[in-house]
Amino acid sequence: MDLQRLTDRLGGLAYGGDYNPEQWDAQVWKEDDELMRRARVNLATVGVFSWALMEPEEGRYDFEWLDAHLDRLHAAGVAVDLATPTASPPPWFSLAHPDALPVRPDGARLTHGSRDTYCLTAPAYRRAARRIAAALAERYGDHPALALWHVHNEYVTLCLCDHTAAAFRVWLRARHGSLDALNDAWGTAFWSQRYTAWEQILPPRATQWHRNPGQALDFSRFWSDETLAAFRDQRDEIRARSDRPVTTNLMLPGYQNLDLWAFGREVDLVSVDHYPTAPGVDAAAHAAFDADRARSFAGGAPWLLMESGTNTVYERGRILAKEPGDILRHSLTHIARGSEGALFFQWRQSRAGAEQWHSAMIPHAGPDSRTFREVTATGEAVARLGELAGSTVRAEVAVLHDSDAWWAMAAEGLPSSELDYAGALRRAHRALWDAGVTVDFAHPGQDLSRYRLVVAPALFLLSDVNAHNLGRYVADGGTLLVQHFSGVVDERHHARLGGYPAAPLREALGIRVEECRPLRQDERVTLSDGSTATSWSESLRTEGAEALAAYTHGMLADSPALTRHGFGAGHGWYLSTRLDDAAYAALVERLLTEAGTAPDLPGLPPGVEAVTRHAPDGRAWHLLLNHRPEAVPLPQPGHDLLTGTTLGELPPDGCAVLRAR
């Protein structure tokens, strides 16, 4: 079943969220039926945390309660995203298979009592996960309520137990072939780490000081592959028994356990969870960042926001409430950037349990509440956008995103603790978002020819193959910005000799970095163009590049800080420090101008977000979000799908979806 059949089944875009009827009684179920109709819910995720009910003891399944709820939802016109419950093994499983409980880096084995208490490499866990996925697919594979399969929930749990150690060794044999090759890759001549038997190799557990960076990098790669294999186990059991699409909800936080590019190739539909980490306009920018990532992992195809916090913003240990209108604005941010709907966790706020303060579509206060009124208004808005189903988003600018580079930058012993891969990505995206430009994320090894501008904010690890690819992109006419401490190690985490970055990229940039010089905490440097910078500096020399700004004091006085190099038909830019926000924004604007790219809807002031979705038949829609407290005139009036009227201005903090053609 393809995505078109899914949206046809739903009658448009998806709206709803996780539904856990097992927490409630028949009287509440009856109210749920009425309130879901009122809120225009058309898709409910069921069963995510229900393993203990589905399989009350090993090998004995009880699905009668689930039969009743799927039948009830179908009768109410609500389709089902049916989940396999494997993120929360029941107590009997952990008691019967204690070796399947996860082990921390310090060797402590965790006990049952929360979600995610499992080890993906434990044979007993993998067998149990396959069995329950098969049993669910056998029973519900062609159920009329079923629209989508949802494998597991947020694959984020790590384990470093002996099962993991054994699986890691198998993976290493396949990757390296011999111990000599592994020792060479990991540089084990240092610190007397040379391995003479496979059995000596362990996962990167807690140790005396810094772990071997090659070992840690390979373990991250292994764990992602192992997680993907666990997903495939369940997916293939389902596909053998059902023709509905299969997904898993990928988590998009500031940590990274998975190669999300690889997962994007294996699911039928990319789906993600998003929870903002700051209020106000920062929440909007964060939503756009994760939405653009999700679309990119989907290869530009439509995707789905599987979970979001209805009325929740997490900030430094606090659970903040969203401001009025944020539920609609955040939902439309994701839809604007390619999501085929907006779903939340969860339908009803739990009255007991570990997440009783996690917001929901119906809060503890009940339906007579601001939250539910906004949920209902958002449901009505999403229902008016059915004609957008299947349309896509186009971008002329890309930010490079590589899991290997992210994992590598997590190594211990780097020159500065302020090197932050996720933060660098978000900062680059934010500057482009502030400029009103739609952004893709791209892998450094993919074809980049469709992008006018490519930004590489944190390309610490770079293979020769990918370095050649970036050089070719510039030579063929692209504009590339590479930022500090990039291309300094290869794919084995070996330092580049002879200067940074990797030689093919050095040629395109026309520079050679000789020395990294992190700045002292709170130290600021001034550049010759008047801009200021913090955190980092580098000693580099030009080899054909033009110096656009130089350092002004210390040993780096008059040394290049920002360079530009004509290479083939394009230009390679290099930034050797961390500019302050205003200077970085100005640099981004300069690059956009040079690359000849502009916002989707020119003429709007800063603080107005505009993204265009395009249908295969030539139709298009501008989705507009006003993050300003005053009304904003539109460059041209248009028919607004949300209000059904011709709109000439965006109201304060308002939204619109305009037919462009």
C-alpha positions, 0 to 999 in steps of 0.5 A: 500500500503506497502513501497515496492509498493512505491519504485516500483512506484518511480522506486527506491529511492525517490528524490525531495521535496516540490512543491508549484506551486501556487506561480508561473505562467504557464511559470514557470510550463513549465520550472519546468517540464523540470528542474525536468526531468533534476534533476531526481526528481521522488517525489513532496510533494504538498499542504502542505500550500494550505488550503486557495486555497483548501477551499476558504470559509468554506465547499466550496472546489476548487480542479480544480487547484490541478487537473491540477498540479497532472495531469501535474506531472503524465504526467512528470513522477513525483509521488505525496506525497499529503499533508493535509494543516492543519498546516496553517489554512486560514484567514477565519477560524481564523476569524470564530473560534477565539477560535481555535487560540493558547494561550501561557503560559502567556495567550496571544492568538496569532493572524493569520498571520503565519503558525501553528496558530491553537489549536489541541484541538479546536473542530472547528479545529479538525472538519475542519481538518477531513473534508478537509482530507476526501475531499482530499482522496475522490477526489485523493485516487486512482489518478495515480500520488498519491504515498504517503499521508502526514498528516499535517506538523511538529506537533510542536505547543503547546496551553494552552487555555481553550479547552486544559484545558478541554481535559487535565482534561479528559486525567487526569481522564483516567490516574489517576482515582481519585483526590486522586491519582492525588494529590499523583502523583503530590505531591500536599501536597507541596505548598498547591496545593491539588486539590479538584475538577477537574475544578481546574486543569489547564495546566502548564501556566505561574505562580509565580515561579516553576511549579509543575514538575508532572503536567508539565510531565503529560501535556507533555504526554497529549499533545503528546497523543492529537497530535497523536489523531489529526493525527489519525483523518486525517489518518483514514479519508484517509485510509477509501478512499485510499490504499496509505501509510500515513505519517507525517513529524516528526521534529527532533530538540532539543526540544521535544513535541511528543513521537516519539516512539508512532508516529513511531508505527502509521504511515505507513512510518516514515518520518522526517525533518532535518536541520543542526545547524552547518557547516562542519563536525558538520553538518555531525554528526548532520545528522547522529544523526537525521538519526539514530533516524529516523531509530530507531523510525521506528523500524529499517525499511526503512524510508524517509527524507521528508525535508532537507535544500538544501543549508542551515545551521542554526547557531546562527541566521545566515543562512549559505550556505553549502560548495560545495559537501554538498548537496550530502554528507548530502543526502547520510548520510541519505540514508546510515542510512536507508532513502529511498531517499532524499527530500528537502524544497522546489523546488523553492526558494520563491520570497515572503513570510516569508521563501523567504530566505529558500534555495531551489533546484532552488535558486533565481539565477535560474538553472544556479547556483552552487546549482542547478548543485549540485542538479542535480548531487545529483539526478543523484547519487540517481537514481543510488542507486535504488538497495538499496531500501528496505535494512536496517541497523544493529547496535550493539550499542544503545543509550537510548532515552526516551521521559518521561526522556526528558520531566522530565529533562525540569523541573524547579528547577533542581540542574544545568541549564547545565543538557541538555537531547538533548545535552547529547544524541548528545554527546554520539552519536557523540563519537560513530560516531567519533569511526566509529560505527553505532548506534541505539537509543532504549527505556529503556523498549524494548528488548536490547538483540541484542546490545553488548553495551548500553549507557544511557547518560541522564536517569533522569527519570526511572521506576522500570520496565525499571530499571529491564529491564536494570539490566536484560540486564547486567545480560544476558551479555550486557555492559551498561554505565550509566551517571550521574544524572540517575534514580533519579526520578520515572515515577511520577517524585518522587525522589528516596529514599535511594540513586540513581539510581533506586534500580534494576539498582543500583544492576547492577551497584554496586554503590549507589549515596548519593549526587549530587554535581554540579560544579561551572561554569567553574570549572574543576576537575582532576581524578586519571587517569589524565582525566579532567571533568566539570559541575557535580560530585557526592558522591557515594560509591561502593557496589561491583563495582570496582573504575576505576577513582577517584576524587583527591581533595575536599570533594570527594578526593579518592571517585569513579568517574568512576566504573565498576561492573561485574553483571551476565554475563555482566558489568555495568559501571557508570560515575558520572561526565562530562568528557572532550571530549578526555577522553569521547572518550577514555572511549567510545573506551574502552567500544567498545573494551570490548563489542567486537564491531567494525566499519562496515568497519574496517581499515578506519581512523577517519573522514571517515564515513562508514555504511552498508545497508543489503538486505533480500537476502544477498546483502550488500552495504558500503556507505562511506563519506570522511570528510577529505581533502585528499584521503583515501585508501580503505581497499579493492577495490570495485565497486562504484555505483556512478561512475560505476567503481572499486574504490581503494580510496576515493577522498578528501571530496568524497563519494562512495557506494560499493557493499559488496556482 
